[in-house]
Amino acid sequence: MDGPPPSGNQDWPGQRLGRPESGPGSIARFGPRIGALLIDWAICSLVSAAFFDYDAVVTLAVFLAEQVLFIGFFGYSIGHRVLRMQVQTLDGRPAGYLTALIRSVLVCLVIPVFVTDIDQRGLHDRVRNTALFRI
């Protein structure tokens, strides 16, 4: 889990990564992240209810599939797109399928999401050197 060395004099999340404080390219903040998660979960819940009698395990599997496919192909889930965010590598490229798979499995485990660093990157992002940026 390499990355830039921690800096105690950072004024905003992503500053040490060379990212702007706000606008496109800046680190996505907590509120929009939660909003995107709720949008994705609602859509997956509707699919689960419509086709699988709203089974909790199936809902989680649909959520995992949605995350892997959309983030792997586009760099964002449906919720991310609605709220104008994208999962990118630290050098600005879309995540790709392997990164999307690993990241999504960790998101489904929930705890890694809350283990964050000074740049508001969860463990699920730090493992693959990604972050959720505004687009």
TORPA-4810 file (N, C-alpha, C, O; in nm, 3 decimals):
<nodes>
NODE_1_0.083_-0.117_0.000_0.000_0.000_0.000_0.089_0.124_0.000_0.087_0.204_0.094_M
NODE_2_0.164_0.138_-0.106_0.250_0.254_-0.120_0.167_0.376_-0.153_0.051_0.365_-0.194_D
NODE_3_0.224_0.488_-0.134_0.160_0.614_-0.165_0.250_0.726_-0.118_0.355_0.702_-0.059_G
NODE_4_0.208_0.847_-0.143_0.288_0.958_-0.098_0.302_0.957_0.054_0.211_0.911_0.123_P
NODE_5_0.411_1.006_0.108_0.427_1.009_0.252_0.325_1.101_0.315_0.288_1.203_0.256_P
NODE_6_0.277_1.068_0.436_0.179_1.152_0.501_0.234_1.291_0.528_0.353_1.310_0.554_P
NODE_7_0.147_1.387_0.520_0.185_1.525_0.546_0.091_1.585_0.648_-0.031_1.575_0.633_S
NODE_8_0.145_1.645_0.750_0.063_1.703_0.855_0.010_1.841_0.819_-0.076_1.893_0.890_G
NODE_9_0.060_1.901_0.711_0.017_2.036_0.677_-0.069_2.038_0.551_-0.051_2.124_0.464_N
NODE_10_-0.160_1.946_0.540_-0.249_1.938_0.426_-0.375_2.018_0.458_-0.436_1.998_0.563_Q
NODE_11_-0.415_2.108_0.369_-0.531_2.193_0.392_-0.663_2.130_0.346_-0.769_2.167_0.398_D
NODE_12_-0.658_2.037_0.251_-0.779_1.970_0.203_-0.744_1.829_0.159_-0.629_1.801_0.126_W
NODE_13_-0.844_1.739_0.159_-0.819_1.603_0.113_-0.772_1.603_-0.032_-0.833_1.667_-0.117_P
NODE_14_-0.666_1.532_-0.060_-0.613_1.521_-0.195_-0.504_1.622_-0.229_-0.445_1.614_-0.336_G
NODE_15_-0.478_1.714_-0.139_-0.375_1.815_-0.167_-0.239_1.749_-0.189_-0.168_1.785_-0.283_Q
NODE_16_-0.203_1.655_-0.104_-0.073_1.589_-0.118_-0.066_1.500_-0.242_0.042_1.459_-0.283_R
NODE_17_-0.183_1.470_-0.301_-0.188_1.393_-0.425_-0.186_1.484_-0.547_-0.192_1.437_-0.661_L
NODE_18_-0.178_1.615_-0.524_-0.178_1.710_-0.633_-0.315_1.739_-0.689_-0.328_1.787_-0.802_G
NODE_19_-0.418_1.712_-0.612_-0.555_1.733_-0.656_-0.609_1.866_-0.605_-0.568_1.913_-0.498_R
NODE_20_-0.701_1.928_-0.681_-0.756_2.057_-0.637_-0.845_2.042_-0.514_-0.888_1.932_-0.480_P
NODE_21_-0.872_2.153_-0.450_-0.957_2.153_-0.330_-1.103_2.122_-0.363_-1.171_2.055_-0.287_E
NODE_22_-1.150_2.172_-0.477_-1.290_2.150_-0.516_-1.299_2.143_-0.668_-1.204_2.172_-0.740_S
NODE_23_-1.416_2.104_-0.713_-1.439_2.095_-0.857_-1.388_1.965_-0.917_-1.348_1.874_-0.844_G
NODE_24_-1.391_1.957_-1.051_-1.345_1.835_-1.118_-1.202_1.799_-1.080_-1.113_1.885_-1.077_P
NODE_25_-1.181_1.672_-1.052_-1.048_1.624_-1.014_-1.023_1.624_-0.865_-0.924_1.567_-0.820_G
NODE_26_-1.111_1.685_-0.787_-1.093_1.685_-0.642_-1.149_1.556_-0.582_-1.229_1.486_-0.645_S
NODE_27_-1.107_1.528_-0.462_-1.157_1.408_-0.390_-1.305_1.425_-0.362_-1.348_1.530_-0.313_I
NODE_28_-1.385_1.323_-0.392_-1.528_1.324_-0.361_-1.546_1.319_-0.209_-1.478_1.242_-0.141_A
NODE_29_-1.635_1.399_-0.158_-1.657_1.408_-0.015_-1.756_1.302_0.034_-1.817_1.231_-0.046_R
NODE_30_-1.770_1.294_0.163_-1.847_1.188_0.229_-1.996_1.190_0.188_-2.052_1.084_0.159_F
NODE_31_-2.058_1.306_0.186_-2.201_1.314_0.154_-2.237_1.255_0.018_-2.324_1.168_0.011_G
NODE_32_-2.171_1.299_-0.089_-2.200_1.241_-0.220_-2.167_1.091_-0.229_-2.233_1.017_-0.301_P
NODE_33_-2.066_1.049_-0.155_-2.033_0.905_-0.154_-2.149_0.824_-0.097_-2.188_0.721_-0.153_R
NODE_34_-2.204_0.872_0.014_-2.318_0.803_0.076_-2.438_0.807_-0.018_-2.509_0.708_-0.033_I
NODE_35_-2.460_0.923_-0.081_-2.570_0.935_-0.176_-2.558_0.835_-0.290_-2.657_0.771_-0.327_G
NODE_36_-2.438_0.820_-0.345_-2.415_0.724_-0.454_-2.440_0.581_-0.406_-2.500_0.501_-0.478_A
NODE_37_-2.394_0.550_-0.287_-2.416_0.418_-0.231_-2.565_0.389_-0.216_-2.611_0.280_-0.248_L
NODE_38_-2.639_0.487_-0.166_-2.784_0.468_-0.149_-2.855_0.451_-0.283_-2.946_0.368_-0.295_L
NODE_39_-2.814_0.526_-0.384_-2.872_0.510_-0.518_-2.844_0.369_-0.571_-2.935_0.302_-0.620_I
NODE_40_-2.719_0.325_-0.561_-2.683_0.192_-0.610_-2.757_0.083_-0.534_-2.807_-0.012_-0.593_D
NODE_41_-2.763_0.097_-0.402_-2.830_-0.005_-0.320_-2.979_-0.010_-0.352_-3.037_-0.118_-0.358_W
NODE_42_-3.042_0.106_-0.373_-3.185_0.110_-0.406_-3.211_0.038_-0.539_-3.306_-0.039_-0.550_A
NODE_43_-3.127_0.065_-0.639_-3.145_0.000_-0.769_-3.127_-0.151_-0.756_-3.205_-0.228_-0.812_I
NODE_44_-3.025_-0.194_-0.684_-3.000_-0.337_-0.666_-3.111_-0.402_-0.584_-3.146_-0.518_-0.608_C
NODE_45_-3.165_-0.330_-0.490_-3.278_-0.381_-0.411_-3.402_-0.400_-0.498_-3.474_-0.498_-0.484_S
NODE_46_-3.425_-0.306_-0.589_-3.539_-0.318_-0.681_-3.522_-0.440_-0.772_-3.618_-0.513_-0.796_L
NODE_47_-3.402_-0.461_-0.823_-3.376_-0.578_-0.908_-3.397_-0.706_-0.826_-3.459_-0.801_-0.874_V
NODE_48_-3.347_-0.708_-0.704_-3.362_-0.824_-0.618_-3.509_-0.850_-0.585_-3.553_-0.965_-0.585_S
NODE_49_-3.583_-0.746_-0.558_-3.725_-0.761_-0.526_-3.804_-0.808_-0.648_-3.894_-0.891_-0.636_A
NODE_50_-3.771_-0.756_-0.764_-3.845_-0.791_-0.886_-3.820_-0.934_-0.933_-3.910_-1.000_-0.984_A
NODE_51_-3.697_-0.982_-0.915_-3.662_-1.113_-0.972_-3.628_-1.221_-0.871_-3.629_-1.339_-0.906_F
NODE_52_-3.598_-1.185_-0.747_-3.549_-1.283_-0.650_-3.618_-1.274_-0.514_-3.563_-1.319_-0.413_F
NODE_53_-3.737_-1.217_-0.509_-3.815_-1.207_-0.386_-3.738_-1.137_-0.275_-3.752_-1.171_-0.157_D
NODE_54_-3.657_-1.039_-0.312_-3.577_-0.956_-0.221_-3.498_-1.038_-0.120_-3.510_-1.020_0.001_Y
NODE_55_-3.418_-1.127_-0.172_-3.328_-1.207_-0.089_-3.204_-1.123_-0.057_-3.146_-1.064_-0.148_D
NODE_56_-3.164_-1.117_0.069_-3.053_-1.031_0.112_-2.921_-1.070_0.046_-2.844_-0.983_0.006_A
NODE_57_-2.896_-1.199_0.033_-2.771_-1.245_-0.029_-2.770_-1.210_-0.177_-2.668_-1.169_-0.231_V
NODE_58_-2.884_-1.227_-0.243_-2.893_-1.193_-0.385_-2.878_-1.042_-0.404_-2.813_-0.998_-0.499_V
NODE_59_-2.936_-0.963_-0.314_-2.922_-0.817_-0.323_-2.775_-0.778_-0.316_-2.729_-0.694_-0.393_T
NODE_60_-2.701_-0.837_-0.224_-2.559_-0.809_-0.212_-2.483_-0.855_-0.338_-2.392_-0.787_-0.383_L
NODE_61_-2.521_-0.970_-0.393_-2.457_-1.021_-0.514_-2.486_-0.930_-0.634_-2.397_-0.905_-0.716_A
NODE_62_-2.608_-0.880_-0.644_-2.643_-0.787_-0.751_-2.564_-0.657_-0.735_-2.515_-0.601_-0.833_V
NODE_63_-2.551_-0.609_-0.612_-2.473_-0.490_-0.583_-2.327_-0.510_-0.624_-2.267_-0.424_-0.688_F
NODE_64_-2.271_-0.625_-0.586_-2.132_-0.655_-0.622_-2.115_-0.658_-0.774_-2.020_-0.601_-0.828_L
NODE_65_-2.206_-0.725_-0.843_-2.199_-0.733_-0.989_-2.210_-0.595_-1.052_-2.136_-0.563_-1.146_A
NODE_66_-2.302_-0.512_-1.001_-2.318_-0.376_-1.055_-2.190_-0.295_-1.036_-2.146_-0.225_-1.127_E
NODE_67_-2.131_-0.305_-0.918_-2.009_-0.231_-0.890_-1.894_-0.276_-0.981_-1.825_-0.193_-1.040_Q
NODE_68_-1.874_-0.406_-0.992_-1.764_-0.458_-1.073_-1.782_-0.424_-1.221_-1.689_-0.376_-1.286_V
NODE_69_-1.901_-0.448_-1.273_-1.924_-0.423_-1.416_-1.915_-0.275_-1.451_-1.846_-0.237_-1.546_L
NODE_70_-1.984_-0.191_-1.376_-1.988_-0.049_-1.411_-1.856_0.021_-1.380_-1.807_0.099_-1.462_F
NODE_71_-1.798_-0.005_-1.264_-1.671_0.059_-1.231_-1.560_0.004_-1.321_-1.473_0.079_-1.365_I
NODE_72_-1.564_-0.126_-1.349_-1.464_-0.185_-1.437_-1.471_-0.131_-1.580_-1.367_-0.110_-1.643_G
NODE_73_-1.591_-0.110_-1.630_-1.608_-0.065_-1.769_-1.602_0.087_-1.783_-1.534_0.139_-1.871_F
NODE_74_-1.674_0.158_-1.695_-1.685_0.304_-1.707_-1.600_0.381_-1.606_-1.565_0.496_-1.629_F
NODE_75_-1.568_0.317_-1.494_-1.498_0.387_-1.387_-1.594_0.441_-1.281_-1.551_0.502_-1.184_G
NODE_76_-1.723_0.418_-1.300_-1.821_0.464_-1.202_-1.943_0.374_-1.202_-1.977_0.313_-1.302_Y
NODE_77_-2.008_0.368_-1.086_-2.135_0.298_-1.074_-2.246_0.393_-1.117_-2.220_0.508_-1.151_S
NODE_78_-2.369_0.346_-1.116_-2.482_0.432_-1.152_-2.491_0.549_-1.055_-2.507_0.664_-1.098_I
NODE_79_-2.480_0.521_-0.926_-2.485_0.627_-0.826_-2.371_0.726_-0.840_-2.391_0.847_-0.825_G
NODE_80_-2.252_0.675_-0.868_-2.137_0.764_-0.890_-2.165_0.857_-1.008_-2.139_0.977_-1.001_H
NODE_81_-2.218_0.802_-1.116_-2.243_0.882_-1.236_-2.347_0.990_-1.209_-2.330_1.105_-1.250_R
NODE_82_-2.454_0.953_-1.141_-2.559_1.049_-1.110_-2.502_1.167_-1.029_-2.539_1.282_-1.051_V
NODE_83_-2.412_1.137_-0.938_-2.354_1.240_-0.853_-2.217_1.289_-0.902_-2.144_1.356_-0.829_L
NODE_84_-2.183_1.254_-1.027_-2.064_1.304_-1.097_-1.933_1.272_-1.024_-1.857_1.361_-0.986_R
NODE_85_-1.910_1.142_-1.005_-1.786_1.094_-0.944_-1.733_0.978_-1.028_-1.808_0.914_-1.101_M
NODE_86_-1.603_0.953_-1.016_-1.542_0.841_-1.087_-1.429_0.783_-1.003_-1.353_0.856_-0.939_Q
NODE_87_-1.420_0.650_-1.003_-1.308_0.581_-0.939_-1.193_0.585_-1.038_-1.205_0.536_-1.151_V
NODE_88_-1.081_0.643_-0.996_-0.964_0.655_-1.081_-0.840_0.610_-1.006_-0.836_0.614_-0.883_Q
NODE_89_-0.740_0.569_-1.082_-0.610_0.547_-1.021_-0.555_0.683_-0.982_-0.608_0.786_-1.025_T
NODE_90_-0.451_0.686_-0.904_-0.397_0.814_-0.857_-0.339_0.898_-0.970_-0.319_1.018_-0.954_L
NODE_91_-0.310_0.835_-1.084_-0.261_0.913_-1.198_-0.373_0.952_-1.295_-0.346_1.000_-1.404_D
NODE_92_-0.499_0.931_-1.255_-0.613_0.981_-1.331_-0.677_0.886_-1.430_-0.767_0.927_-1.504_G
NODE_93_-0.634_0.761_-1.435_-0.694_0.665_-1.527_-0.812_0.595_-1.462_-0.814_0.581_-1.339_R
NODE_94_-0.912_0.548_-1.540_-1.020_0.468_-1.484_-0.966_0.341_-1.419_-0.857_0.295_-1.454_P
NODE_95_-1.038_0.286_-1.327_-0.990_0.178_-1.241_-0.957_0.048_-1.315_-0.850_-0.009_-1.291_A
NODE_96_-1.042_0.000_-1.403_-1.021_-0.130_-1.468_-1.088_-0.242_-1.390_-1.128_-0.223_-1.275_G
NODE_97_-1.102_-0.358_-1.454_-1.181_-0.467_-1.395_-1.119_-0.531_-1.272_-1.190_-0.557_-1.175_Y
NODE_98_-0.991_-0.559_-1.272_-0.930_-0.622_-1.154_-0.942_-0.530_-1.033_-0.977_-0.576_-0.924_L
NODE_99_-0.913_-0.405_-1.052_-0.926_-0.309_-0.943_-1.071_-0.298_-0.899_-1.100_-0.293_-0.779_T
NODE_100_-1.162_-0.295_-0.994_-1.305_-0.287_-0.961_-1.349_-0.409_-0.880_-1.427_-0.396_-0.786_A
NODE_101_-1.301_-0.526_-0.916_-1.337_-0.648_-0.843_-1.286_-0.644_-0.699_-1.362_-0.666_-0.605_L
NODE_102_-1.158_-0.616_-0.683_-1.099_-0.613_-0.548_-1.164_-0.504_-0.464_-1.202_-0.527_-0.349_I
NODE_103_-1.178_-0.386_-0.521_-1.238_-0.273_-0.450_-1.382_-0.303_-0.409_-1.422_-0.273_-0.297_R
NODE_104_-1.459_-0.363_-0.500_-1.600_-0.390_-0.473_-1.620_-0.496_-0.367_-1.710_-0.485_-0.284_S
NODE_105_-1.536_-0.599_-0.368_-1.544_-0.701_-0.263_-1.518_-0.637_-0.127_-1.587_-0.667_-0.030_V
NODE_106_-1.419_-0.548_-0.120_-1.389_-0.480_0.006_-1.502_-0.386_0.048_-1.530_-0.372_0.167_L
NODE_107_-1.566_-0.320_-0.048_-1.682_-0.235_-0.017_-1.794_-0.320_0.043_-1.859_-0.278_0.138_V
NODE_108_-1.815_-0.439_-0.012_-1.920_-0.528_0.040_-1.891_-0.576_0.182_-1.983_-0.612_0.255_C
NODE_109_-1.765_-0.577_0.220_-1.729_-0.615_0.357_-1.753_-0.500_0.455_-1.745_-0.521_0.576_L
NODE_110_-1.781_-0.382_0.407_-1.817_-0.259_0.480_-1.703_-0.198_0.561_-1.674_-0.080_0.541_V
NODE_111_-1.639_-0.270_0.649_-1.538_-0.214_0.740_-1.426_-0.141_0.665_-1.388_-0.032_0.707_I
NODE_112_-1.370_-0.197_0.556_-1.260_-0.126_0.489_-1.296_0.015_0.442_-1.208_0.101_0.429_P
NODE_113_-1.423_0.040_0.418_-1.467_0.171_0.373_-1.443_0.277_0.481_-1.417_0.393_0.450_V
NODE_114_-1.453_0.237_0.606_-1.442_0.332_0.717_-1.300_0.347_0.771_-1.277_0.429_0.861_F
NODE_115_-1.206_0.271_0.718_-1.065_0.285_0.757_-1.002_0.381_0.656_-0.951_0.339_0.553_V
NODE_116_-1.008_0.510_0.687_-0.968_0.612_0.592_-0.836_0.679_0.629_-0.790_0.672_0.744_T
NODE_117_-0.777_0.743_0.530_-0.654_0.819_0.552_-0.683_0.969_0.544_-0.799_1.010_0.536_D
NODE_118_-0.579_1.049_0.545_-0.592_1.194_0.545_-0.658_1.246_0.416_-0.710_1.358_0.414_I
NODE_119_-0.656_1.166_0.310_-0.716_1.204_0.183_-0.857_1.149_0.166_-0.912_1.152_0.056_D
NODE_120_-0.915_1.098_0.273_-1.050_1.039_0.273_-1.059_0.920_0.178_-1.164_0.894_0.119_Q
NODE_121_-0.950_0.847_0.164_-0.948_0.724_0.086_-0.960_0.608_0.182_-0.882_0.595_0.276_R
NODE_122_-1.060_0.524_0.158_-1.078_0.407_0.241_-0.976_0.300_0.208_-0.906_0.308_0.107_G
NODE_123_-0.970_0.200_0.293_-0.878_0.088_0.271_-0.905_0.023_0.135_-0.811_-0.023_0.069_L
NODE_124_-1.031_0.018_0.093_-1.066_-0.040_-0.036_-1.001_0.037_-0.152_-0.973_-0.022_-0.257_H
NODE_125_-0.977_0.166_-0.135_-0.909_0.245_-0.238_-0.757_0.237_-0.223_-0.685_0.231_-0.323_D
NODE_126_-0.710_0.237_-0.102_-0.565_0.234_-0.081_-0.502_0.104_-0.127_-0.388_0.103_-0.173_R
NODE_127_-0.576_-0.006_-0.117_-0.523_-0.135_-0.160_-0.486_-0.134_-0.309_-0.388_-0.196_-0.349_V
NODE_128_-0.564_-0.063_-0.390_-0.540_-0.060_-0.535_-0.494_0.077_-0.586_-0.494_0.101_-0.706_R
NODE_129_-0.454_0.167_-0.495_-0.407_0.301_-0.532_-0.508_0.376_-0.619_-0.474_0.429_-0.725_N
NODE_130_-0.631_0.378_-0.571_-0.738_0.451_-0.639_-0.798_0.552_-0.542_-0.764_0.555_-0.424_T
NODE_131_-0.887_0.633_-0.595_-0.965_0.725_-0.513_-1.091_0.759_-0.591_-1.098_0.737_-0.712_A
NODE_132_-1.189_0.811_-0.521_-1.313_0.853_-0.585_-1.304_1.004_-0.605_-1.300_1.081_-0.509_L
NODE_133_-1.301_1.045_-0.731_-1.282_1.185_-0.766_-1.409_1.243_-0.829_-1.489_1.172_-0.889_F
NODE_134_-1.425_1.373_-0.813_-1.534_1.444_-0.881_-1.500_1.457_-1.029_-1.384_1.477_-1.065_R
NODE_135_-1.601_1.445_-1.112_-1.581_1.463_-1.257_-1.673_1.571_-1.310_-1.671_1.601_-1.430_I
</nodes>
